[in-house]
């Protein structure tokens, strides 16, 4: 199972053609979207600037520059402020004025979030800004991580072709008792102010650990909103009987590797796996409805090469599942590209064009057949659906950070080793040991491991191939931190990153 981190509850964004007149606020808020009316936004901004007392010479130019900033950051969120200043061709004094005005007009911040790459802002950057985790990294302040992935699985029943797992590598069963006690101690030390911090994933498949239910119950008893990422092969009635604590989870996200047995076997090498996973999900939904359990259930679907035309079938699959629980349908689907950047995961140009049309048909068909379903298309697919083919962010060894971002996210495996990147927490993975911050033991808590690592501030020299240890979340965080640090170095600390916690509402 591939290590996938937690995400906010998904929302579907629907672009609707309308003949209704837009409000002045909408003229600004929609300016970074494809087809946004730049001239209308400038007219509204000139009025807004006048209300702020800016009626002097150059007000029209400033209105245009504010629009250009919103458009730029809505499509290139990791632009540094100096890059933006040079693109506008203004001096530092004029640019300082523009940045001050930008923050006084909240619709401009909304426009950035509605741009083609707005999901980077809404799904990752701004939630992190609200917590102060990014500033903790930049200023080297120890802090309990914003996100903690617990990787409890000793093994996995699949061998997915895109997974970095070393074939045959696993944790010895004798490590589970001590490992589960260690996981329990991590759950106990999570601050009460961070109820959504912990999730279960891997690494290897979490449900291969028979103590997972007790860990889920422990977190639920503390009021933690814990999510399980699973392939659902072991989410059987028998597992639920033996591990009733699984009902204490906040959500279960099932990674879906195809829509029939042939596709599943081609991806996972496991025969007849699709039929079993489908049956498990159907039974789980029926039991959830009978119990009235609040637990949310959804799917993570990765579009692999050759399958761009399968999205309509995904809707049909969800609709069929819903028949087993008409009053409690599936809650959400996240659709993603392969974030790894490996050649075998990239879609050909022709298939990307096909995917653009398929995404539009997919969301329309989903509204028709599964109206309660929330769909999240992630960083790049939402923009592709609207007609803008943006490319996924790619961090290279040259742009990796030597000390990562432990205040933002860490992952803990069955041995207590604390990994700095989500795709590094696999046993026997070559080079991954260099990205271990320390080990949680009966004598050392996770907070202490992170505190010591941050205080030590080691430099881990990236090597070719290390970029594959970063998933999409790690890449976005790395790019944001690099951007922030460059802005500060360029003398823009007060405005670093353009949108901060005060513009995240």
N, C-alpha and C positions, 0 to 999 in steps of 0.2 A: 504494500500500500504506500502510495506517495504521501509525504508529509505536507499537509495543507493546513494553513492556519485559520484562526477564526475570522469571521467577517461580520459586519453589521447585518441586521435583518435586511434582506433584499427588497428592493422596490422596483416596480416596473415603471419606466418612463415612456409615455405615449405621446407622440407628436400628432396633433390633430389639425387638419386643414380647417380653417374657419373664416367666414366673411365678417365676423364681428370686429369692430374697432378695438385695438389694444389700448390699454391705459398708458399714461406716461411712464409709470414704473416698469411696465412690461417692455416698453421700447428699449429701456436700458438693460433689463434682465435677460432679454433674448438676443442681444446684439452679438454675442459670441457664438451663437448657434448657427449652423449652416443656413444661409438665407436671411440672416439677421439684417435689419435695416439700419445701416450705419448713419445715414443722414438723419433719420428720425431720432436716433439715440443722441446724436450731437445736439439737435434742436432742444430736446428735453434737458440735456445736461447744461446747456447755456442758461436755461431758466433756473435750474437747480443751483448753478454757480452764483447767479445773481442773488438768490435767496441767502446764500452763504456770504454775501458781501463782495463777491468777486465780479466786479463789473468793469474792471480796468482793461487796458490795452492787452490784447492777446488772449482774451477770454475764449474766443472761438477756437483758437489753436489749442488751448488747454483742454477744452471739451473734446476735441479730436484726439488729443494725446491720451486722455482717460479712456476713450473707447478703444484705442489701439492697445493700451495696456491690458484691458479686459479680454480682448480678442487674443492677444499674444499668450497670456497665462491660461486662457481657456483651452488652448490647443498645444501649448508648450509649457506645462506647469513647472518645469525645473529650470527655467530661464533664470540666470542671475540678474540682479538689479543693474549691474554695470552693463551687461549685454542689452538689457531693455533700454537703458539710458542712451547707449550708442545708437540703437535702432531708431529711437525718437530724435536723435541728434540735438539734444539739449544739454546745457551745462548742469553742474551739480546743484546749483541754487534753484534753478527752474525745476529740476527733477524732484528735489526735496518738497517743493510746493505741490507738485503733482501727487506725490505719495501721500502727503497730508490730506489733500482733497479726496483721494481715492478712498481712504478709510472713513471719511465723513459722509460718504454716499454709499450706503449698504447695498443698494441695488447693483453696484459694480461688482461687489463680492459675489452676489448671486449669479451675475452674468458669467463670471469665471467658472463657477461650479456647473453651469449649464452648457459650457463649451464642449467641443468634441472629446476632450480628455478630462472632463469634469469628474469622472469616477475616481481619478487619483485623489482629487480634493475631498469628495464626499465620503468615499469608502475608507481612506487611509490617512491623508495628511491632516485634515481638520479634526477628526476624532483624536488623533495623537496630540495635536496642538492644545486641545482642551485639557489634557491631563498634565501637560508640562514635561512629558517624557522626552520629547525631542530636545528641549532646552537643557534637560539634565545630561543628555549625551554631549551636547556641544560644550557645556561648561564643566563637564567631568564631575558631576554631582552624583554620588551613589543614590540609587532609588530602587524600590522593589519593582520588578519588570511590569510593564503594562500588559504583557501577554506571556503566559507560561504554558507551554505545551508539555503534557505528560505523555510519554511514549511507553505504555505498559506491555505491549505485545511481545511475547518471546519468539514468535515465528509468524509466518504468513502462509496461507494456503494458495495464494496466487503468485505467479512470476511474470508481472507485467513487463512488456518489452521496453517501456519508457521509464521504468523505475530504476533508480541507481543502486538498489539493493544488490549485495554480493550473493550470487546464487549459493544456496545452502547455508548461508550465515544465519545464526540464530543465537538467542541467549539460552543458557542452560536452565532447565526447569528448577534447579536447586536455588537459583537467584530470585525466584518469585516471592517467597515469604519476606525476605529482607527488603526486596524492592518495593513490595506493596506497603510495608511499614514506612519506608522512606517516602513514598508518594503520599501516604496519609499525613506525614509530618509537614509536607509542603502544602497540602490543602489546609492544614490547621494554621499555617502562618500567613496565609493570604490576608491582606488588610481588609477590614470590613467595608472600606470605601471602594474596593475593586471587585464587585461581585461577578463580573464577567471576564475575569483575568484567565481562569484555567480552562483548558480544553484537553480532551483525550484524542490522540492521533498516533502517527507513526511515520517513519520507521516501519515497523511491522504491524500486523493487524491487532488492534487493541482487544477485540473480543476473544483472542486466543488466551487471554489472561483470565482465569476463573474468578479472580478477586476483583474484577472491574466493577461489578455491581455494588460491592461494599464500599469501594472508593467513591462511586457516584452518590450513594446514600450519605456518605460522610460529608461530601460537598453540599448536597441538598439540605442536609441538616443545619449547615452553616448559612444557608440562604444564598449559596453560590449558583449562578446561572451557567452550568457547565454543558459544553457541547461535545458530542462524540462524533468523530470522523471514522467511518467504517466502510468496508466493502459489503457488509450485511450478509455475507455467506453464512456466518455463524449466528445471525440474529434469528434463531429458531425458537419455536415454542418451548423447547426443552431448556434453552439458554435462559429465557425469560422466567421460567419456573424456578431454575436454580439461582438466578441472580435478579430477584425482584427489585433490588436497588436501582437497576437501570431505569425504572420508571421515575426516578428522582432527577433525571437529567432535564436540562432545559430544552435541548434539541438534539436530534440525530441527523447527521448529513451523510447520505450514502453516495459513495463514488460509483457512478454507473459507467461501465466500460463497453457498452454496446446495447443493442436492442434485440438481439437474438442469440442463440447458443453459438452460432458460427462466429459472429463478431466477438463475443466474449472469449471464446477459445483462442481466436487469433491474437487477442490482446493479452490475456491472462495465462494462457496455456492450460486452463482448467476446463475439461469437458463438462458440458451440461450445467455450467455455472449460472447462466442467465435464468434458466427455469427455476433453480433453487432460490436465487436472490429475489426473483419476482414473487414467488410463493411466500417467502419470508416477509417481504414488505406488505403484501396483501393481508396476511394473518396479523401482522403487527398493527396495521391500521384498524382492523376489525376489533382487536383487543383494546386498542387505545380508545375507540369510540365507546365500547362497553364500560370501560373504567371511568370515562370522563376525564382522562388524564390530560393535563395542559401541555404536555410535551409536544414540541414542534417537530415535524418530519419533512425532510426535503432531499433533493437530489443534487449532486454535483456532476455535471456532464461535460466532459472534455471533447471538443471537436477534433478528431484525429484525421490525418490525411485520408481522402477517399470517402469521408462521411459527412461532407457538408450538406448533402441532400437528405439527411436523415432527421432533420429537426421536426418535420411534420409528424413523423412516426413517433418522436419523443412525446409530442402532445397526445397522440393516441394512446401511448403507453400510460401516461399519467391519467387520462380519462378512464382507462380500463381499471387502473388501481383504485380510482375513486368509487367505482361501482361496489367495492368491498366495504366502503364506509361513506355512504352518500352525505351524511351529516357532518363528517369530519374529513374533508378531502385533504390531499397533499397540500402542504403549506407553501413550499417554494421550490424553485429550480434555479440553480446558478449554471450558466453556460460559459465555458472558458476555452481559450486556446491553450496549447501546450506552452507553458511559461519557460521551459528549460532552455529553449534556444537551440536545441540539437536539430541537426538537419532532418532526421527522420520524423520530427514533429511539426515541421513547417508546412504550411499549405502552399501549393503552387499558385502563381498569379491568377490563372484561369479559375481555379477553385475558390480563390478569395472573392472574385467577382460573382461567382455562383452563390457564395455564402452571403454576400451583401443582400441579394434578392431573397435568399432563403430566410434570413433573419426578419425581414419585414413580413413575409408570409407567416412565419412562425409566431410572432407576437400577435398578429391579427387572428390567426387560427386558435391560439391559446385563449384569447379573450372570448372566442365563440364557444369552444368546447370545455374549457376549464376556467371559468370567469373568476373564481376565487384564488387562482394561482398567482403568486408573486414571482416575477422573473427578474433576475439580475444578470446583465450581460457583461459585467466587469469592466476593466480598464479600457479595452480597445473595441470590443464588439458592439457596444452601444453606439460609438461613433460610426462604425462601419454600417450599422443598420440605418443611420441617418444620412449615409452617403459619403462620409469622410473616412478614407482608409488610412487610419493612423497605425503606426507600428508599435508593437509592445516595446517598452523600455528594456534595454539590455545593458546590464552592468558587466564590465570586463575586469580582468585582474588589475588593470591600470587604474580603474576607478573604484575598486573595492577599498574599504576602510580597514586599516591595520588593527583597529581595536573593536570593530563591529559596532553593535548597539545593544549591549546587555540590559540597559535600563528600559529599552523598548520591548525586546522579546528574547526569551531563551527557551530551550527545550531540554527536558530531563529524561534520560533513558532509564531502563530497569536497574542499572548499576549505580544510578545517582549521578552519572556524568552530565554536566551542564553544557549543552552545545549552543553555539552562537548563531547558527543558521539552521533553518528548518529542514533542509535536505541533507544535512550532515549527520543527523542522528541515527545512523544505521550501523550495525555491528560490522567490524572488519572492513569498513569502507576506506580505501586508500586515501591518505592525507587528511581524513576527517579529524584525527586525534589532535591536530594542530589547532582546531577550533573548539576545544574543550576549555571552558573557563575555570573549571574546578569540579569537585565532587561533593554532593550532599551526603553526609554521614550522620550517624547518631550524635556526633559531637559538633557538626557544622551544618547550619541551616542554609537554605537557598539564599536568603537575604545576606548572610555572611559571605557566601561564595561570590555573589555579585558585587558586594561592597569591596571585597579584597581585589577582585579583578579590576574594577573601575579605578581603585586607588593605585594599583600597580601599573595600569595603562600600558600593557605590553603592545608591541607592534608585531603583528603576524604578517610576514611577507607573503602576499598572494602569489600563487604559482599558476601556470596555465592549467585550466580545467577547474580551478577552485570556484569559478563563477557559477558552476552547476550546483554548488551547495546552497545558492540563494533561490528561494521561490519568488513568486511575483510580489508578495508583500515585502520580503527582504530587499528586493531590488528597488521598490518605491521608497522605502525608508532610507536606503543608502543614498539614493539620488537626492532626496530631500535634505539629508544631513550635509551632503557635499555642497549643495546650493546654499544652505544657511551659513556654513562656515566661510564660503567664499564671499557672501554678502557682508559678513562681519569683518573679514579681512579687508574688504574694499571700503570700509567705513560706513556701512549701512545697517549697523546693528539694530537701531530702533525700528527699522522697517524690514528686517531680514525675511526673505521668503514671500514678500508681498502680503499674503493673507496669514494672519496669526490667530491666536486664541480669541482676541477681541473682535475678529471678523468671522468667527466660526459658527455663529448662531444661526 
